[in-house]
């Protein structure tokens, strides 16, 4: 059995028209295995909003997240971070 996904950080493009950022967060937060959602607006232009979405949970199903985002009219630009395993491992701060 594969290790559970504990955190996903996604770069998302959302159309200006359509569900609000709040609604996107609520819809994603209701998915099984998702315990928390953080959405940060990175950029707004005439037609789209660029979002950074961080999901944390016990066993996040990327396929379900992707399906829900597409249903909401969003496009995944990139997967910027994945954390899997029995616990969340934070990235070390190497700047000193």
N, C-alpha and C positions, 0 to 999 in steps of 0.2 A: 504494500500500500504506500503510495507516495506521501512525502511529508506535507502537512497542511500549510497552506499559504496564510501567513499571519498579517502581512502588510503588502499593499500595492500602492505605488505612486504612479499616477497616469497623467499624461499631458493630453488634454481634451480640447476639441473645437466644438463649440455649441452655437447654433444659429441665434441671432438676436431675437427673432420671433420664435415662439414655442414656449416650453415650460421655463419657469424661472429657475435661477440657481438654487433657491430654497427647495423647490419641487424636485429638482434633480437630486439634491442631497437626501431628501426624504425617501425618494423611490429607491435609491441605491442603498440607503440605510436599512430599508425593510427586507433586503435580500437575506436568505439564510446564510449564517456564518459571518455576517458583517456586524461588528459591534460598535464601530465608530466611523464617522466620515468627516473629513475636513476638506472644504473647497475654498481655494484661493483664486480670485480673478487676477490673471496676469496681464491681460491686454484686451481692449475693446476696440473694434473698428466698425465700419458701417454695417456689415452683415453678420459678423461673428464675434464671439467672446472666447478667448483662450483661457482655459481653466487648468489648475493643478489640483487633482483630486487624490487625497490620501485616504485609503481604506485600511482599517485594522479590524481583526476578528480572529475567530478560532479556526476557521477553515473556509477561506474565501474562494468561491468558484469563479474563476476568471471568465469562463464561458457565459455564465449567468450575468455577470457584470457587463460584459461586452454586449450581450443581447439586450439588456435593459437600456444601456446607453444608446444603442442604435434605435431602439423603440422610441426614445426621447428625442431623436434627431441629432444626436451627438456623434462625433467621429474621434476615435482614439488616434492621436498623432504618434505617441510613443509610450512604452512602459519604461518609466524612469527608475523604478526600484521595485524589487521583489524580496521579501523576507519570508523564509520558510523554516520549518522545524518545530521543535517542542517549545521554543521561546523566541521572543524578538531579540535579535542582536543589533545593537546600535552601531552605526558606522563610527570608527574611532576618529577623534580629532587629531590630525597629524600636523596641524599648523602650530609651530612654536619657534 
